[in-house]
Amino acid sequence: MNNKISEKYTPIIKHYNYNVNTKNEIIKSNNKFIVRYPTVYIIIDKAKKDKFKAYVGETNNIIRRTEEHLKNESSDRTDWTKLNKSKNAEIIVIAHKEFNKSLTLDIENKLMQYLLSDDSINHLNNRRSNDQDLYYTSQDCQKIFSSLWNKLSEDNNELFPDVQDIRNSSIFKASPFHKLTEEQIDAKDKIISKIRDKVNQKYTENNLVIIEGSAGTGKTVLLSSLFAEINENIDLPESYLLVNHNEQVEVYKNIADKLEIKSKQGDDIVNKPTKFLNKHSKSDSKVGIVMIDEAHLLLTQGKQAYRGKNQLSDIINRAKVVVAVIDPRQVLTSEEYIESDQYKKLISDAKENNNLVELKQQNRIQANIHTINWIETLISKGKIDDIPYDNKYEIKVFNNPFKLYKKIKDHDRQDENIFKGLSRVVATFDWEYKNKSPENNDYWRVNIGDNFSLPWNLELPINKNYKHLPWAEQPQTIDEVGSTYTIQGFDLNYCGLIIGPSVKFRDGKIIYDPKESHNNNAKKNRTLSNGNKVDVSQNLLNNELNVLMKRGVHGLYIYAVDKQLRDELIKRAGKNNLLL
C-alpha cells in the first residue's frame, strides 16, 4: 500500500546536456509526459569550484522553450550568453502525469525557495514568485515536491542536499519565495501600489509606509518578498533593505548575492541602519526605496557610530519611500525606546495618509485561538489563566529545568526537525554574560540550583563550517541557552523557555524586578523628549518575555525560577499539560 501511495507522487526526472542538440535528445526520449505535458526544468552550470549557477523555469512545451533559451535570449541577456556558451551545462526536466499550469508554477516556486537555501548554488536566475492559490491537485503539491527533491538528492546530494539542511537554514526561513497568506498578498499589493504613487511624486511628503504586526504575523516574510519583487521590476527604483542584527544582515546579503540584486551606487544594498546613514549622509541625494525590518529597533538617540537623534527620521530624509516594519512590543533597549505619544503619532499619521498596513493573522504559532489568547493575556495583562488544551500546540510547565532541557533535546532529533525545524532552550537575560576571554576559566552560564548549568549563547566552540550561520542553526547550540539577542526574529519548532528571577508572581499578577535582570541595556534610564529621565525597564522586560514566548511554532515548554510564578503555572497547567 505504501509503495502505491509513493508511486502516485513520484515524478519523471530526465537529465540532458544543455546545448544545441538538447531538442533532439528530448525528442528521442519519446516520453509523452516530458514532450507533451507541462514540465518544470532546472538548468545547471558550474560557476567555480563546488559552486553552481541555476535557472529554474516551467513551460507547456519544453522543446520550444529550450530553443528559445538557446537562440533568442543569448543576444540581450549576459547571464544567458555565458550559460549558452558553457560546455558543461545540464538541463533537468521534471514531469508528472498530474502536472497542470498551476501545479508547475507552484513546483517552480518551491524549487526557487529550496535552491536559494542551497549552499552549492551561488547564483539563481528567474527569481519571480509564482505561488498559486487553490486549484485542482493543489493538495498533492507538497508530496510531489518532496518526492522529486528526494530523488534529485539521491542523484546528486552535493547539489541537492538533504531536506533537513535546507528547511532549517535561516535563508529558507527568510526566503522571498514563501507562499504568502491572503492577508500578506493584500498587504503586498497595497504597498507596491503606494510605492508606485510616491516614487512619481515631485515632493516626498508622507513617504513612510508602516507595516504593523505582533511577533509571528509574517512581517519579515512579506518584506523579503517585497524586496525581491521590487528589485526585479524595471519600472521601480531599487530598494535598499536595512536590518538590525548582524546575523540577519548576512542572511539577506546572501539572498541578494544569489539573486544578483545589487545597488546601482556600488554600496551594499543590504545593510545595518547606521552604516547606511553614514554612506548616504546627504539628504539632498535621495535613494529610491528603503525597507526596514524591525524598525522598532532603530535608535531614538545617539549611540557610538550614530551621531543623530532619530534613525527613522534620518532614513525618511534619505529616501523617496520608506517601508518600515514596526512592533513596539519587541523593543529591548532604552536606546530604542519609543515614547507612547511619538508612536501614536506615527501610527495616526500613517492612518491619515492611508499608509498603514496591519498584519493580524498569527502565522508562526500553529495553535488554536484559545492558546494564542492565553499567551497574549499572560504578556499584556500579567494574568495567568488555565492553560487550554490544544491538539495542535503543546504547552507544558516543568518543575525541573534539566527535564525541560532533556525534552527539548528529544524534539531536536533529526526525524522531527527535518519537517518542523530546530528546537532550542532560551531564557530571560537574568544571568551574567560577558564576552569570552583567555582569562575565563569557565563559560558564562545559566545556573539554577545545584543540578542545572548550561553555557549562555555564543560560548561553546564553533566548528568553522558553521561560523557563518545564525545561533540556532549551529549544532552545538542545542547545549546552550539563547537570549533575545540571538533568537529574536527566528522560529523554533519547540521553544524551551526558562523564565528567570526578574519575572515574578505577586498578588495574583506577573511583575518585573529589574534588580534581578542582567540586561543592562534595558535598565538604563531613558531621557525623554521633554528632558525628563525615566525608568522604562518594566516595559522592556515585559517586551523581552513577549519575544521569547512567541518563538515556538509547535510548542512552548516553561520553567520559572520564581517559586510563586512556578507554582501558579503548575496550578494553571492541570494534569494534561504538566510534565514533572
C-alpha positions as CSV (number, residue, x, y, z in Angstrom):
1,M,0.0,0.0,0.0
2,N,2.8,2.5,0.9
3,N,4.6,1.7,-2.3
4,K,1.4,2.5,-4.3
5,I,1.0,5.8,-2.4
6,S,4.6,6.8,-3.1
7,E,4.4,5.9,-6.7
8,K,1.4,8.2,-7.1
9,Y,3.6,11.2,-6.2
10,T,6.8,10.1,-7.9
11,P,7.8,12.4,-10.8
12,I,9.7,11.6,-14.0
13,I,13.1,13.2,-13.9
14,K,15.4,13.3,-17.0
15,H,18.9,14.8,-17.3
16,Y,20.1,16.2,-20.7
17,N,23.2,18.1,-21.8
18,Y,22.3,21.7,-22.4
19,N,23.4,22.6,-25.9
20,V,22.1,22.9,-29.5
21,N,21.4,19.1,-29.5
22,T,19.1,19.2,-26.5
23,K,16.0,19.3,-28.6
24,N,16.9,16.0,-30.4
25,E,17.8,14.3,-27.1
26,I,14.4,15.2,-25.6
27,I,12.5,14.0,-28.7
28,K,14.4,10.7,-28.6
29,S,13.2,10.1,-25.0
30,N,9.8,9.5,-26.5
31,N,8.1,10.2,-23.2
32,K,4.7,11.9,-23.6
33,F,4.8,13.4,-20.1
34,I,8.1,15.1,-21.0
35,V,7.3,16.1,-24.5
36,R,3.6,17.0,-24.4
37,Y,2.7,17.8,-20.8
38,P,3.6,20.9,-18.7
39,T,7.1,20.5,-17.2
40,V,9.4,22.2,-14.8
41,Y,13.1,22.4,-15.6
42,I,16.4,23.4,-14.0
43,I,19.4,24.5,-16.0
44,I,22.6,23.9,-14.0
45,D,26.1,25.2,-14.8
46,K,29.3,25.1,-12.8
47,A,30.3,28.6,-11.8
48,K,33.5,27.8,-9.9
49,K,34.9,25.1,-7.7
50,D,31.9,23.5,-5.8
51,K,29.6,26.4,-6.8
52,F,26.9,26.4,-9.4
53,K,24.6,28.7,-11.3
54,A,21.0,27.6,-11.6
55,Y,18.0,28.7,-13.7
56,V,14.5,27.4,-12.8
57,G,11.5,27.6,-15.2
58,E,8.3,26.0,-16.2
59,T,6.8,25.5,-19.6
60,N,4.0,23.9,-21.6
61,N,6.5,22.9,-24.3
62,I,10.0,22.0,-23.2
63,I,11.3,21.6,-26.7
64,R,10.2,25.1,-27.8
65,R,11.3,26.7,-24.5
66,T,14.8,25.2,-24.7
67,E,15.2,26.5,-28.2
68,E,14.1,30.0,-27.1
69,H,16.7,30.0,-24.4
70,L,19.5,28.8,-26.7
71,K,18.7,31.1,-29.6
72,N,16.6,34.1,-28.7
73,E,17.8,35.2,-25.2
74,S,21.6,34.9,-25.7
75,S,21.9,38.2,-27.6
76,D,20.3,40.6,-25.0
77,R,21.0,38.8,-21.7
78,T,24.5,38.4,-20.4
79,D,23.6,35.7,-18.0
80,W,22.2,33.6,-20.9
81,T,25.2,34.4,-23.1
82,K,27.6,32.7,-20.6
83,L,25.2,29.8,-20.0
84,N,24.7,29.1,-23.6
85,K,28.4,29.1,-24.3
86,S,29.1,26.6,-21.5
87,K,30.3,23.2,-22.4
88,N,29.3,21.6,-19.1
89,A,25.7,22.9,-18.6
90,E,22.9,20.4,-17.9
91,I,19.1,20.7,-18.1
92,I,17.0,18.6,-15.7
93,V,13.4,18.2,-16.9
94,I,10.7,17.2,-14.4
95,A,7.4,15.8,-15.4
96,H,4.4,14.2,-13.8
97,K,1.1,12.9,-15.0
98,E,-0.8,15.3,-12.7
99,F,1.1,18.4,-13.8
100,N,-1.1,21.4,-14.9
101,K,-0.1,25.1,-15.2
102,S,-0.8,26.0,-11.6
103,L,0.9,22.9,-10.2
104,T,4.1,23.5,-12.3
105,L,4.1,27.2,-11.2
106,D,4.0,26.0,-7.5
107,I,6.7,23.4,-8.1
108,E,8.8,26.0,-9.8
109,N,8.4,28.4,-6.9
110,K,9.3,25.7,-4.4
111,L,12.4,24.8,-6.3
112,M,13.4,28.5,-6.2
113,Q,12.9,28.5,-2.5
114,Y,14.9,25.4,-1.9
115,L,17.8,26.2,-4.3
116,L,18.1,29.7,-2.8
117,S,18.9,28.0,0.5
118,D,21.4,25.6,-1.1
119,D,25.0,26.4,-0.2
120,S,26.3,25.0,-3.5
121,I,24.2,27.5,-5.5
122,N,25.8,30.9,-5.7
123,H,23.6,32.4,-8.5
124,L,19.9,31.8,-9.0
125,N,18.0,33.2,-12.0
126,N,14.3,33.7,-12.7
127,R,13.5,35.0,-9.2
128,R,9.8,35.6,-9.9
129,S,7.4,34.4,-7.2
130,N,4.6,32.3,-8.7
131,D,2.9,30.7,-5.7
132,Q,-0.7,29.8,-6.6
133,D,-3.9,29.8,-4.7
134,L,-6.2,26.7,-4.6
135,Y,-6.5,24.6,-7.7
136,Y,-7.2,21.0,-8.8
137,T,-4.4,18.8,-7.4
138,S,-3.1,21.6,-5.2
139,Q,-3.4,19.1,-2.2
140,D,-0.7,16.9,-4.0
141,C,1.9,19.7,-4.5
142,Q,3.9,19.2,-1.3
143,K,4.0,15.4,-1.6
144,I,5.0,15.5,-5.3
145,F,7.7,18.1,-4.5
146,S,9.1,16.1,-1.5
147,S,9.3,13.1,-3.8
148,L,11.1,15.0,-6.6
149,W,13.6,16.7,-4.2
150,N,14.4,13.4,-2.6
151,K,15.0,11.9,-6.0
152,L,17.2,14.8,-7.0
153,S,19.1,14.4,-3.7
154,E,19.7,10.7,-4.3
155,D,21.2,11.5,-7.7
156,N,23.4,14.4,-6.5
157,N,23.5,15.1,-2.8
158,E,26.1,17.8,-3.2
159,L,23.9,19.9,-5.5
160,F,20.6,18.9,-3.9
161,P,21.3,18.4,-0.1
162,D,19.0,16.7,2.4
163,V,15.7,18.4,3.2
164,Q,16.8,18.9,6.8
165,D,19.8,21.1,5.7
166,I,17.5,23.2,3.5
167,R,14.5,23.7,5.8
168,N,16.5,24.5,8.9
169,S,18.5,27.2,7.2
170,S,17.9,30.9,8.0
171,I,17.8,31.7,4.3
172,F,14.9,29.3,3.8
173,K,13.0,31.0,6.6
174,A,13.7,34.5,5.2
175,S,13.2,33.4,1.6
176,P,11.1,35.7,-0.7
177,F,9.6,32.6,-2.2
178,H,7.4,31.6,0.7
179,K,3.7,31.1,-0.1
180,L,2.0,34.2,1.2
181,T,-1.3,34.2,3.0
182,E,-4.2,36.1,1.6
183,E,-3.6,38.9,4.2
184,Q,0.1,39.1,3.1
185,I,-0.9,39.2,-0.6
186,D,-3.3,42.1,0.0
187,A,-0.7,43.9,2.0
188,K,1.9,43.4,-0.7
189,D,-0.4,44.7,-3.4
190,K,-1.3,47.8,-1.3
191,I,2.4,48.6,-0.6
192,I,3.5,48.2,-4.2
193,S,0.6,50.5,-5.3
194,K,1.7,53.0,-2.7
195,I,5.3,52.9,-3.8
196,R,4.3,53.5,-7.4
197,D,2.3,56.6,-6.4
198,K,5.0,58.0,-4.3
199,V,8.1,57.5,-6.4
200,N,6.4,59.5,-9.2
201,Q,5.7,62.5,-6.9
202,K,7.9,65.5,-7.1
203,Y,7.7,66.1,-3.4
204,T,8.2,63.2,-1.0
205,E,5.9,64.2,1.9
206,N,4.2,61.5,3.9
207,N,6.6,58.9,2.4
208,L,6.6,56.5,5.3
209,V,4.6,53.3,4.8
210,I,4.2,51.3,8.1
211,I,3.7,47.6,8.4
212,E,2.4,46.9,11.9
213,G,2.0,43.5,13.5
214,S,3.0,41.5,16.5
215,A,5.6,38.7,16.6
216,G,4.8,35.9,14.3
217,T,2.4,37.7,11.9
218,G,4.7,37.3,8.9
219,K,6.2,40.8,8.6
220,T,9.6,39.6,7.7
221,V,8.4,37.1,5.0
222,L,6.3,39.9,3.5
223,L,9.3,42.3,3.5
224,S,11.5,39.8,1.9
225,S,9.0,39.1,-0.9
226,L,8.7,42.9,-1.5
227,F,12.5,43.3,-1.6
228,A,12.9,40.7,-4.3
229,E,10.0,41.7,-6.4
230,I,10.7,45.4,-6.4
231,N,14.3,44.9,-7.3
232,E,13.3,42.7,-10.2
233,N,10.8,45.3,-11.5
234,I,12.4,47.6,-14.1
235,D,9.6,50.2,-13.6
236,L,10.5,50.8,-10.0
237,P,13.6,52.3,-8.3
238,E,16.0,49.9,-6.5
239,S,15.2,49.1,-2.9
240,Y,17.7,49.0,0.0
241,L,17.0,46.7,2.9
242,L,18.1,47.6,6.4
243,V,18.2,45.1,9.3
244,N,19.4,45.5,12.8
245,H,21.0,42.1,13.7
246,N,24.4,41.1,12.3
247,E,23.1,37.5,11.6
248,Q,20.2,38.8,9.6
249,V,22.4,41.2,7.6
250,E,24.4,38.1,6.4
251,V,21.2,36.2,5.6
252,Y,19.8,38.9,3.4
253,K,23.2,39.7,1.8
254,N,23.4,36.1,0.8
255,I,19.9,36.2,-0.7
256,A,20.7,39.4,-2.6
257,D,24.0,37.9,-3.9
258,K,22.4,34.7,-5.1
259,L,19.6,36.6,-6.8
260,E,22.1,39.2,-8.2
261,I,20.4,42.1,-6.5
262,K,22.9,45.0,-6.5
263,S,22.9,48.7,-5.7
264,K,23.5,50.9,-8.7
265,Q,25.5,53.2,-6.5
266,G,28.0,50.4,-5.7
267,D,27.4,50.2,-2.0
268,D,25.7,47.3,-0.1
269,I,22.0,47.0,-0.9
270,V,21.6,45.2,2.4
271,N,23.0,46.9,5.5
272,K,22.6,48.0,9.1
273,P,20.9,51.4,9.6
274,T,24.0,53.3,10.9
275,K,26.2,52.1,8.1
276,F,23.6,53.1,5.5
277,L,23.2,56.6,7.1
278,N,26.9,57.1,7.2
279,K,27.2,56.2,3.5
280,H,24.2,58.3,2.4
281,S,24.9,61.3,4.6
282,K,23.4,63.9,2.2
283,S,19.7,64.3,2.5
284,D,19.5,66.1,-0.9
285,S,20.7,62.9,-2.7
286,K,17.9,60.6,-2.0
287,V,17.8,56.8,-2.8
288,G,14.6,55.3,-4.3
289,I,13.2,53.0,-1.7
290,V,14.4,51.8,1.8
291,M,12.8,48.9,3.6
292,I,13.5,48.4,7.3
293,D,12.9,45.1,9.0
294,E,12.2,45.5,12.8
295,A,12.2,49.3,12.6
296,H,11.3,49.3,16.3
297,L,14.9,48.5,17.0
298,L,16.2,51.7,15.4
299,L,17.9,54.1,17.7
300,T,15.9,57.0,19.0
301,Q,19.0,58.7,20.4
302,G,22.7,58.9,19.6
303,K,25.0,56.0,20.3
304,Q,28.6,55.1,19.3
305,A,28.9,55.5,15.5
306,Y,25.4,57.0,15.1
307,R,25.5,60.8,16.0
308,G,21.9,61.7,15.1
309,K,18.8,61.9,17.2
310,N,16.4,59.5,15.5
311,Q,17.4,56.9,12.9
312,L,13.9,56.6,11.4
313,S,13.6,60.3,10.8
314,D,17.1,60.4,9.2
315,I,16.3,57.4,6.9
316,I,13.0,59.1,5.8
317,N,15.0,62.1,4.8
318,R,17.3,59.9,2.6
319,A,14.7,58.1,0.6
320,K,11.7,58.8,-1.7
321,V,9.8,56.0,0.0
322,V,10.4,54.2,3.3
323,V,8.6,50.9,4.2
324,A,9.1,50.1,7.9
325,V,8.1,47.1,9.9
326,I,7.2,48.1,13.4
327,D,6.2,46.3,16.6
328,P,6.9,48.4,19.8
329,R,6.4,45.3,21.9
330,Q,9.7,44.0,20.6
331,V,11.9,47.0,21.7
332,L,14.5,45.6,24.1
333,T,16.9,48.5,25.0
334,S,16.4,52.0,26.3
335,E,18.2,53.5,23.3
336,E,15.4,52.1,21.1
337,Y,12.6,53.0,23.3
338,I,9.7,54.8,21.5
339,E,7.7,57.2,23.6
340,S,4.0,56.4,23.7
341,D,2.9,59.7,22.3
342,Q,5.5,59.6,19.5
343,Y,4.4,56.1,18.5
344,K,0.8,57.1,18.5
345,K,1.6,60.0,16.2
346,L,3.5,57.7,13.8
347,I,0.5,55.4,13.5
348,S,-2.0,58.2,13.4
349,D,-0.2,60.0,10.6
350,A,0.2,56.7,8.7
351,K,-3.6,56.0,9.0
352,E,-4.5,59.6,8.0
353,N,-2.4,59.2,4.8
354,N,-3.6,55.6,4.2
355,N,0.0,54.4,4.7
356,L,-0.7,51.9,7.5
357,V,-0.7,48.1,6.7
358,E,-1.8,45.9,9.6
359,L,-1.0,42.2,9.9
360,K,-3.2,40.4,12.4
361,Q,-3.0,36.7,11.5
362,Q,-0.7,34.7,13.6
363,N,1.5,32.7,11.2
364,R,4.2,31.4,13.5
365,I,2.4,29.8,16.4
366,Q,0.4,26.9,15.0
367,A,-2.2,26.9,17.7
368,N,-5.9,27.4,18.2
369,I,-7.2,30.9,19.2
370,H,-7.5,29.9,22.9
371,T,-3.8,29.1,23.2
372,I,-2.8,32.3,21.4
373,N,-5.1,34.3,23.7
374,W,-3.6,32.6,26.8
375,I,-0.1,33.7,25.7
376,E,-1.3,37.3,24.9
377,T,-3.1,37.6,28.2
378,L,-0.1,36.5,30.2
379,I,2.1,39.0,28.4
380,S,-0.2,42.0,28.0
381,K,-2.2,41.8,31.3
382,G,0.2,39.8,33.5
383,K,-2.6,37.4,34.2
384,I,-2.2,33.6,34.1
385,D,-5.4,31.8,33.1
386,D,-5.9,28.0,32.9
387,I,-3.8,26.6,30.1
388,P,-6.2,25.4,27.4
389,Y,-6.0,22.0,25.8
390,D,-4.7,22.2,22.2
391,N,-4.2,19.3,19.9
392,K,-2.1,21.4,17.6
393,Y,0.2,23.2,20.0
394,E,1.8,21.9,23.2
395,I,2.3,24.0,26.3
396,K,3.9,22.2,29.3
397,V,5.1,23.5,32.6
398,F,8.2,22.0,34.2
399,N,9.2,22.0,37.9
400,N,12.8,21.0,36.9
401,P,14.8,22.9,34.3
402,F,17.0,19.9,33.5
403,K,13.9,17.9,32.4
404,L,12.9,20.8,30.2
405,Y,16.3,20.8,28.5
406,K,16.2,17.0,28.0
407,K,12.7,17.2,26.4
408,I,13.9,20.0,24.0
409,K,16.8,17.7,23.0
410,D,14.3,14.9,22.3
411,H,12.5,17.3,19.9
412,D,15.7,18.2,18.1
413,R,16.2,14.8,16.8
414,Q,16.7,14.5,13.0
415,D,13.4,12.9,12.0
416,E,11.5,15.7,13.6
417,N,13.5,18.8,12.7
418,I,13.5,17.9,9.0
419,F,9.9,19.0,8.7
420,K,9.3,21.0,11.8
421,G,12.5,22.9,12.5
422,L,15.0,23.2,15.2
423,S,14.3,23.2,19.0
424,R,16.3,25.2,21.5
425,V,16.4,26.4,25.1
426,V,16.2,30.2,25.7
427,A,16.0,32.4,28.8
428,T,15.3,35.9,30.0
429,F,18.6,37.8,30.5
430,D,18.9,37.1,34.2
431,W,22.4,35.7,34.4
432,E,25.6,37.5,34.0
433,Y,27.1,37.4,30.5
434,K,30.4,38.6,29.2
435,N,32.4,38.0,26.0
436,K,34.8,35.1,26.2
437,S,38.4,35.9,27.1
438,P,41.5,33.8,27.7
439,E,41.3,34.7,31.4
440,N,37.9,33.0,31.8
441,N,38.3,29.5,33.4
442,D,34.7,28.6,32.5
443,Y,31.9,29.6,30.3
444,W,29.4,32.2,31.4
445,R,26.5,30.1,32.4
446,V,22.8,29.9,33.2
447,N,22.9,28.3,36.7
448,I,19.8,27.1,38.5
449,G,20.2,25.3,41.8
450,D,22.7,22.5,42.1
451,N,21.7,20.4,39.1
452,F,21.3,22.8,36.1
453,S,24.1,24.6,34.4
454,L,24.3,25.4,30.7
455,P,26.5,28.0,28.9
456,W,25.0,31.2,27.6
457,N,24.7,31.6,23.9
458,L,27.8,32.0,21.8
459,E,30.0,30.4,24.4
460,L,30.7,26.9,23.1
461,P,33.4,26.3,20.4
462,I,32.0,26.6,16.9
463,N,33.1,24.4,14.0
464,K,34.4,26.7,11.2
465,N,31.8,25.2,8.8
466,Y,29.0,26.8,10.9
467,K,30.5,30.2,11.9
468,H,28.5,32.0,9.2
469,L,25.2,30.6,10.5
470,P,22.8,32.2,13.0
471,W,23.0,30.9,16.6
472,A,20.1,28.5,16.4
473,E,21.4,26.8,13.2
474,Q,24.8,25.9,14.8
475,P,24.5,22.3,16.0
476,Q,26.4,22.9,19.3
477,T,23.8,25.4,20.4
478,I,21.5,22.6,21.5
479,D,23.7,22.6,24.6
480,E,23.5,26.4,25.2
481,V,20.8,28.8,26.4
482,G,19.8,31.5,23.9
483,S,18.8,35.1,24.7
484,T,16.6,37.6,23.0
485,Y,19.8,38.9,21.3
486,T,20.4,35.7,19.5
487,I,16.8,34.4,18.9
488,Q,14.8,37.5,18.0
489,G,13.3,37.1,14.6
490,F,13.8,33.3,14.3
491,D,11.3,30.5,14.5
492,L,11.8,27.4,16.6
493,N,9.9,24.1,16.5
494,Y,9.7,23.8,20.3
495,C,10.9,26.6,22.5
496,G,12.1,25.7,25.9
497,L,11.8,28.9,27.9
498,I,13.5,29.5,31.3
499,I,11.8,32.5,32.9
500,G,14.5,33.9,35.2
501,P,14.1,35.6,38.6
502,S,13.4,39.1,37.1
503,V,9.8,37.8,36.3
504,K,7.8,37.2,39.5
505,F,4.2,36.4,40.5
506,R,2.8,38.5,43.4
507,D,-0.7,39.3,44.5
508,G,-2.3,37.5,41.5
509,K,-0.2,39.2,38.8
510,I,3.1,38.9,37.0
511,I,5.6,41.7,37.9
512,Y,9.1,42.5,36.8
513,D,12.1,43.0,39.1
514,P,14.9,44.9,37.3
515,K,17.3,44.2,40.1
516,E,17.3,40.5,39.1
517,S,18.0,41.3,35.4
518,H,21.5,41.4,33.8
519,N,20.1,43.2,30.8
520,N,21.8,46.5,31.5
521,N,20.6,48.0,28.2
522,A,17.0,47.6,29.5
523,K,17.8,49.1,32.9
524,K,19.4,52.3,31.8
525,N,17.3,55.4,32.4
526,R,15.9,57.0,29.2
527,T,15.9,60.7,28.6
528,L,12.5,61.7,27.1
529,S,11.9,64.4,24.6
530,N,10.9,66.7,27.4
531,G,14.2,66.2,29.1
532,N,12.9,64.0,31.9
533,K,14.9,60.9,32.8
534,V,12.6,57.9,33.4
535,D,13.0,54.2,34.2
536,V,11.5,52.2,31.3
537,S,12.8,48.8,32.5
538,Q,9.3,47.5,33.3
539,N,8.2,47.9,29.6
540,L,11.4,46.5,28.2
541,L,11.5,43.4,30.5
542,N,7.9,42.7,29.5
543,N,8.9,43.0,25.9
544,E,11.7,40.5,26.5
545,L,9.2,38.0,27.8
546,N,7.0,38.7,24.8
547,V,9.7,38.0,22.3
548,L,10.8,34.7,24.0
549,M,7.2,33.3,24.5
550,K,6.5,33.7,20.7
551,R,9.4,31.7,19.3
552,G,7.8,28.2,19.2
553,V,5.9,27.1,16.2
554,H,4.5,23.8,17.6
555,G,5.2,24.0,21.3
556,L,6.3,26.0,24.4
557,Y,7.9,24.5,27.4
558,I,8.2,26.7,30.5
559,Y,10.3,26.6,33.7
560,A,10.0,29.6,36.1
561,V,12.8,30.3,38.6
562,D,10.5,32.3,40.9
563,K,8.7,29.8,43.1
564,Q,5.4,31.7,43.3
565,L,5.3,32.0,39.5
566,R,6.2,28.4,39.0
567,D,3.5,27.3,41.5
568,E,0.9,29.4,39.7
569,L,1.9,28.0,36.3
570,I,1.8,24.4,37.6
571,K,-1.7,25.1,39.1
572,R,-2.9,26.5,35.8
573,A,-1.4,23.7,33.8
574,G,-3.6,21.0,35.1
575,K,-2.9,17.3,34.7
576,N,-2.9,17.2,30.9
577,N,-0.2,19.9,30.5
578,L,2.1,19.4,33.5
579,L,5.3,17.4,33.0
580,L,7.0,16.9,36.3
